[in-house]
Amino acid sequence: MKRAVKTLILLLLFCTMVPLRGIKAQEQWPVIFWAALPEPDHSTMVQMIQQYNAANPYRPVEYTNFDSPEKLLQALEQKQPPNLALIDSRWIGTLQEKLVPAQDMMEQAGEMVAAMSKADTFPSFWNAVTIGEKAYALPFSAETAALVLNRSVFAKFPAMVPTIQAWGNLGGALKPEDKSIWRIVLPLQWNPEDLGQLWADFSETFTTPQHPVPGAAQEAATLNLWNKWADLEKLSPASASAVPSSFAGGSSWILLPREVETLGGDFAVKPLPKFKSPWGFMKVQAIAFFTRDNSWDFANYLTQYDQMKFWAMHTPTVPVNKQVYLSPDYLSQIDSNRKWMRIYIWAAVHAVPSYNFPNAPSVLGDIGETVSKSVAGEMSEQEAGKEIQVLLNSVSRTEVP
């Protein structure tokens, strides 16, 4: 009898342990997440993932941070994709066939989720991740550009630089001993894709309602202006454009927030000067889904208010969430330590969305390389204008599907 009872107990234990082992193995299904973040963004992401993993031990995030955005994009194109990746929104068109649209994931979670996500995001950022009316990724953070002035070189510091003409006339306000410094420093130190996008935004200020797509003549006219700055306004050469080591050698720079964060000395951040119409630069980092399974919970965690506020307060990026920007904690922090961030946020709210058509990175990179060659005198304005016009003619924002 005792042996029978003992056998029955062991049998019951065996029957209960088998499904438990199966459930445990199923629950320990890691979330594969890729990114290509610089510091301090990478370290901040690590902290957020550690917090998530502590609360989700059976669905831990396995995080890979690639050395460069180029390597990340190459891996996403050529390798088995992860569950999630933090991507440049300009890659959406290139990766579209591999993506599970964020719109579908949000609607699966509930109609209110999609509605609230869109309502809480600044329109310029939301539009950057959409094709047609469908969102293909979730905006997470952004960078914009602004004009940064070196106060120490001005005899009379300008309160504003409202126009391109005023920008070109800054030399008259410099101290006599500083007349030989670079007056206008274009961001030739940026990667070609970013420089190409800045150029595309600026060249669109030459367009008219009757001709919304820049033509070769307009591109050449824009190049003529940039080259005039190079010839007459003491434009710094690309090799001397490193920030911040050469900041003292220039009076006005176009910089990103993370570049400003490294500056020492006395500087002021202003909106980019207006030409025929406002222009700017915006780069959005967005959460992209590559699988329907095992991806929503972590994406939902990253885009919750507390996490997005933590990210905005610990990285030199612009918040994409309206509630984060309006948070007393965030406003108090930037007003105490980096009040200039308000200019970048203003620029982001008013910026046009970045391109996300197929092959946008390579097209923008080619534009950036062409602009650099023209400014360096390696290509005529007419040749460069025609080449840029060919690249942009069929991919106007108004024509992107």
VMD Tcl script that draws the C-alpha trace (Angstrom):
set ca {
  {0.00 0.00 0.00}
  {2.75 2.42 0.94}
  {4.59 1.58 -2.28}
  {1.42 2.27 -4.28}
  {0.90 5.62 -2.58}
  {4.52 6.57 -3.16}
  {4.25 5.61 -6.84}
  {1.05 7.64 -7.20}
  {2.69 10.71 -5.64}
  {5.71 10.44 -7.94}
  {3.40 10.05 -10.93}
  {1.44 13.15 -9.97}
  {4.63 15.16 -9.49}
  {5.91 14.00 -12.89}
  {2.65 14.96 -14.60}
  {2.67 18.44 -13.06}
  {6.36 19.06 -13.75}
  {6.17 18.33 -17.47}
  {3.79 21.17 -18.36}
  {5.59 23.49 -15.96}
  {8.85 22.85 -17.76}
  {7.14 23.54 -21.08}
  {5.61 26.82 -19.85}
  {8.88 28.01 -18.38}
  {10.76 27.30 -21.62}
  {8.11 29.12 -23.59}
  {8.17 32.14 -21.28}
  {11.95 32.48 -21.59}
  {11.63 33.71 -25.15}
  {13.97 36.68 -25.57}
  {13.04 39.88 -27.42}
  {15.74 40.60 -30.02}
  {16.30 44.36 -30.29}
  {18.86 46.17 -32.47}
  {20.00 49.80 -32.58}
  {23.02 51.93 -33.52}
  {23.20 54.54 -30.78}
  {26.06 56.89 -29.85}
  {26.76 57.89 -26.29}
  {25.06 58.88 -24.04}
  {22.07 57.40 -25.85}
  {23.45 53.84 -25.74}
  {24.06 53.90 -21.98}
  {20.61 55.38 -21.40}
  {19.02 52.61 -23.46}
  {20.93 50.01 -21.44}
  {19.45 51.41 -18.22}
  {15.94 51.29 -19.65}
  {16.40 47.70 -20.85}
  {17.75 46.62 -17.47}
  {14.64 48.03 -15.82}
  {12.41 46.25 -18.32}
  {14.23 42.92 -17.92}
  {13.96 43.08 -14.13}
  {10.18 43.27 -14.49}
  {10.02 40.73 -17.34}
  {12.48 37.91 -16.51}
  {10.79 35.44 -18.88}
  {10.76 37.85 -21.83}
  {14.19 39.51 -21.53}
  {15.41 41.92 -24.17}
  {18.62 40.91 -25.92}
  {20.07 44.21 -27.09}
  {22.68 44.63 -29.83}
  {24.11 48.08 -30.49}
  {25.84 48.30 -33.87}
  {28.97 50.39 -34.40}
  {27.27 52.63 -36.97}
  {23.88 53.24 -38.58}
  {25.32 51.97 -41.87}
  {26.14 48.58 -40.31}
  {22.70 48.38 -38.73}
  {20.94 49.10 -42.02}
  {23.11 46.55 -43.80}
  {22.27 43.90 -41.18}
  {18.55 44.64 -41.41}
  {18.69 44.26 -45.19}
  {20.87 41.15 -45.36}
  {20.42 39.14 -42.15}
  {17.55 37.52 -40.32}
  {15.89 40.59 -38.79}
  {15.29 41.04 -35.05}
  {11.90 41.41 -33.39}
  {12.43 45.17 -33.09}
  {14.94 47.79 -34.14}
  {15.42 51.49 -33.52}
  {15.84 52.84 -37.05}
  {16.29 56.12 -38.88}
  {12.85 56.98 -40.26}
  {14.48 57.60 -43.64}
  {14.99 53.83 -43.92}
  {11.27 53.01 -43.85}
  {10.82 52.98 -47.62}
  {13.91 50.81 -48.07}
  {12.80 48.29 -45.42}
  {9.06 48.52 -46.07}
  {8.63 44.96 -47.34}
  {10.25 43.57 -44.17}
  {8.32 45.73 -41.72}
  {5.16 44.90 -39.83}
  {3.42 48.31 -39.93}
  {3.25 49.94 -36.51}
  {-0.31 50.95 -37.36}
  {-1.30 47.26 -37.48}
  {0.41 46.53 -34.17}
  {-1.30 49.45 -32.44}
  {-4.73 48.58 -33.81}
  {-4.22 45.01 -32.65}
  {-3.58 46.38 -29.15}
  {-6.76 48.50 -29.36}
  {-8.20 51.37 -31.35}
  {-7.50 53.84 -28.53}
  {-3.80 52.93 -28.57}
  {-3.38 54.09 -32.15}
  {-5.46 57.22 -31.61}
  {-3.57 58.24 -28.44}
  {-0.15 57.54 -29.96}
  {-0.87 59.85 -32.86}
  {-2.47 62.52 -30.67}
  {0.48 62.59 -28.24}
  {3.12 62.88 -30.99}
  {4.07 66.14 -32.68}
  {2.68 65.98 -36.26}
  {6.07 66.51 -37.92}
  {7.43 63.39 -36.22}
  {4.34 61.32 -36.94}
  {4.43 62.28 -40.61}
  {8.07 61.21 -40.81}
  {7.11 57.56 -40.15}
  {4.07 57.38 -42.42}
  {3.60 56.32 -46.02}
  {0.25 57.46 -47.26}
  {-1.88 57.45 -44.11}
  {-0.25 54.42 -42.47}
  {2.41 54.63 -39.74}
  {5.18 52.10 -40.33}
  {7.13 52.79 -37.13}
  {6.70 54.55 -33.79}
  {8.56 57.88 -33.35}
  {10.87 57.66 -30.34}
  {13.32 60.57 -30.46}
  {14.63 63.21 -32.85}
  {17.39 65.65 -33.67}
  {17.04 68.99 -35.41}
  {19.42 71.71 -36.53}
  {19.85 75.30 -35.38}
  {22.21 78.24 -35.86}
  {24.83 78.51 -33.11}
  {26.70 81.79 -32.67}
  {30.06 82.22 -30.97}
  {29.43 85.24 -28.70}
  {33.11 85.87 -27.99}
  {33.91 87.08 -31.53}
  {31.18 89.72 -31.85}
  {31.68 93.41 -31.09}
  {27.89 93.79 -31.13}
  {26.06 90.54 -30.60}
  {22.93 90.20 -32.82}
  {19.71 89.54 -30.92}
  {18.36 87.62 -33.92}
  {19.54 86.43 -37.32}
  {16.15 86.35 -39.06}
  {17.17 86.02 -42.71}
  {19.86 84.57 -44.95}
  {20.85 88.16 -45.85}
  {21.35 89.01 -42.16}
  {23.39 85.83 -41.77}
  {25.70 86.83 -44.60}
  {26.16 90.29 -43.06}
  {27.36 89.00 -39.67}
  {30.93 89.85 -40.62}
  {30.19 93.53 -40.00}
  {29.41 92.81 -36.34}
  {32.67 90.99 -35.61}
  {35.48 92.41 -33.49}
  {38.25 93.95 -35.65}
  {40.73 91.31 -34.52}
  {38.31 88.53 -35.50}
  {37.59 89.60 -39.08}
  {39.63 86.71 -40.46}
  {37.69 83.90 -38.75}
  {35.17 81.74 -40.58}
  {31.89 83.63 -40.78}
  {29.57 80.87 -42.02}
  {30.39 77.25 -41.23}
  {28.26 74.78 -43.14}
  {28.05 71.31 -41.50}
  {30.44 69.59 -43.90}
  {31.44 67.34 -40.98}
  {28.02 65.64 -41.09}
  {27.57 62.33 -42.84}
  {26.49 62.67 -46.51}
  {22.89 61.58 -45.82}
  {22.34 64.31 -43.24}
  {24.08 66.95 -45.35}
  {21.99 65.87 -48.34}
  {18.78 66.23 -46.34}
  {19.76 69.68 -45.05}
  {20.49 70.68 -48.64}
  {17.16 69.31 -49.89}
  {15.30 71.34 -47.26}
  {17.24 74.49 -48.12}
  {16.87 74.08 -51.88}
  {13.10 73.86 -51.50}
  {13.11 77.48 -50.34}
  {13.85 78.37 -54.00}
  {10.64 76.73 -55.21}
  {7.33 78.39 -56.02}
  {3.75 77.11 -55.85}
  {3.82 76.82 -59.64}
  {7.05 74.80 -59.55}
  {7.04 72.80 -56.28}
  {9.92 70.54 -57.35}
  {13.31 72.29 -57.66}
  {14.67 72.31 -61.20}
  {18.30 72.20 -62.29}
  {18.41 76.01 -62.50}
  {17.11 76.35 -58.95}
  {19.58 73.76 -57.71}
  {22.42 75.64 -59.42}
  {21.20 78.93 -57.91}
  {21.23 77.35 -54.47}
  {24.72 75.98 -55.04}
  {25.80 79.42 -56.22}
  {24.75 80.85 -52.87}
  {26.59 78.16 -50.90}
  {29.65 78.60 -53.08}
  {29.48 82.36 -52.61}
  {29.69 81.79 -48.89}
  {32.68 79.55 -49.52}
  {34.43 82.22 -51.63}
  {33.45 85.44 -49.89}
  {32.35 84.62 -46.36}
  {35.43 82.70 -45.22}
  {33.65 79.33 -45.22}
  {35.72 76.82 -43.31}
  {37.05 73.82 -45.22}
  {35.60 70.40 -44.38}
  {38.83 69.38 -42.63}
  {38.51 72.30 -40.20}
  {34.86 71.77 -39.35}
  {35.35 69.46 -36.39}
  {33.19 70.39 -33.42}
  {33.96 71.51 -30.77}
  {37.73 71.79 -31.23}
  {37.47 74.49 -33.90}
  {34.36 76.26 -32.60}
  {36.44 79.29 -31.60}
  {37.51 79.64 -35.22}
  {34.03 80.44 -36.52}
  {31.29 82.95 -35.79}
  {28.22 80.95 -36.90}
  {27.64 77.23 -37.17}
  {24.79 74.84 -38.05}
  {24.82 72.25 -35.27}
  {22.76 69.39 -33.82}
  {21.85 69.29 -30.10}
  {24.47 66.64 -29.35}
  {27.14 68.86 -30.94}
  {26.04 71.85 -28.86}
  {26.20 69.75 -25.70}
  {29.96 69.38 -26.20}
  {30.65 73.10 -26.56}
  {32.48 75.22 -24.06}
  {32.62 78.99 -23.96}
  {29.90 81.53 -24.54}
  {27.45 80.65 -27.31}
  {23.85 81.29 -28.29}
  {21.42 79.10 -30.23}
  {19.06 80.71 -32.77}
  {16.58 79.36 -35.35}
  {18.00 78.81 -38.82}
  {17.71 82.06 -40.83}
  {14.77 82.28 -43.22}
  {15.32 82.51 -46.97}
  {12.27 82.65 -49.27}
  {10.57 80.34 -46.80}
  {11.65 78.64 -43.54}
  {13.92 75.60 -43.81}
  {15.40 73.14 -41.40}
  {16.63 69.65 -40.68}
  {14.98 66.82 -38.77}
  {16.12 63.24 -38.16}
  {13.73 60.86 -36.37}
  {14.64 57.63 -34.60}
  {11.68 55.25 -34.65}
  {10.80 51.81 -33.30}
  {10.24 49.39 -36.17}
  {8.54 45.99 -35.92}
  {9.90 43.02 -37.88}
  {7.73 40.35 -36.22}
  {4.18 40.37 -34.88}
  {5.04 38.01 -32.05}
  {7.09 38.90 -29.01}
  {7.55 42.56 -29.91}
  {4.65 44.71 -28.72}
  {5.26 44.67 -24.96}
  {8.77 46.12 -25.15}
  {7.79 48.70 -27.79}
  {4.85 49.71 -25.62}
  {7.18 50.04 -22.64}
  {9.63 52.28 -24.53}
  {6.89 54.62 -25.74}
  {5.21 55.08 -22.38}
  {5.39 58.55 -20.86}
  {7.86 57.71 -18.05}
  {10.37 56.06 -20.37}
  {10.17 58.76 -23.02}
  {10.68 61.43 -20.37}
  {13.67 59.55 -18.93}
  {15.14 59.33 -22.44}
  {14.60 63.04 -23.19}
  {16.18 64.08 -19.88}
  {19.29 61.92 -20.32}
  {20.07 62.30 -24.04}
  {20.74 65.31 -26.33}
  {17.61 64.60 -28.36}
  {14.29 66.34 -28.90}
  {11.19 64.75 -27.31}
  {8.66 63.56 -29.85}
  {5.91 63.28 -27.25}
  {3.93 66.45 -26.46}
  {3.30 65.41 -22.85}
  {7.01 64.91 -22.21}
  {7.78 68.38 -23.54}
  {5.08 69.88 -21.30}
  {6.32 67.97 -18.24}
  {7.40 70.29 -15.40}
  {10.35 67.98 -14.72}
  {11.61 68.21 -18.29}
  {11.06 71.95 -18.63}
  {12.78 72.60 -15.32}
  {15.77 70.51 -16.36}
  {16.33 72.15 -19.74}
  {15.74 75.66 -18.36}
  {18.38 75.00 -15.70}
  {21.00 73.22 -17.79}
  {20.29 73.61 -21.53}
  {17.74 76.28 -22.25}
  {18.91 76.28 -25.86}
  {17.02 73.00 -26.31}
  {13.81 75.05 -26.58}
  {15.06 76.34 -29.97}
  {15.60 72.80 -31.20}
  {12.12 71.80 -30.05}
  {10.65 74.82 -31.83}
  {12.56 73.81 -34.97}
  {11.26 70.25 -34.72}
  {7.65 71.32 -34.34}
  {7.94 73.50 -37.45}
  {10.13 71.18 -39.54}
  {8.98 69.29 -42.60}
  {9.20 65.48 -42.37}
  {12.37 63.80 -43.56}
  {12.26 61.71 -46.75}
  {11.42 58.01 -46.34}
  {11.04 56.92 -49.97}
  {12.78 53.69 -51.14}
  {16.58 54.07 -51.17}
  {16.36 57.45 -49.41}
  {19.71 56.95 -47.59}
  {21.63 56.37 -50.84}
  {19.86 59.19 -52.71}
  {20.44 61.68 -49.89}
  {24.02 60.45 -49.55}
  {24.62 61.09 -53.26}
  {23.18 64.60 -52.88}
  {25.44 65.28 -49.90}
  {28.52 64.09 -51.79}
  {27.59 66.24 -54.80}
  {27.12 69.34 -52.64}
  {30.50 68.76 -50.97}
  {32.21 68.41 -54.35}
  {30.62 71.62 -55.59}
  {31.61 73.60 -52.49}
  {35.14 72.22 -52.79}
  {35.32 73.32 -56.44}
  {35.54 69.75 -57.76}
  {32.31 70.09 -59.76}
  {30.69 73.07 -61.46}
  {27.43 74.47 -60.13}
  {25.69 73.58 -63.39}
  {26.90 69.97 -63.33}
  {26.04 69.57 -59.66}
  {22.66 71.23 -60.12}
  {21.71 68.84 -62.91}
  {22.85 65.81 -60.92}
  {20.91 66.86 -57.81}
  {17.84 67.68 -59.87}
  {17.86 64.18 -61.39}
  {18.06 62.67 -57.90}
  {15.24 64.78 -56.45}
  {12.95 65.23 -59.42}
  {11.01 61.99 -58.94}
  {11.06 61.91 -55.14}
  {9.44 65.16 -54.08}
  {7.65 64.95 -50.73}
  {4.43 65.56 -52.63}
  {5.11 62.50 -54.80}
  {6.23 59.99 -52.18}
  {3.67 57.15 -52.05}
}
mol new
graphics top color blue
foreach p $ca { graphics top sphere $p radius 0.5 }
foreach p [lrange $ca 0 end-1] q [lrange $ca 1 end] { graphics top cylinder $p $q radius 0.2 }
display resetview
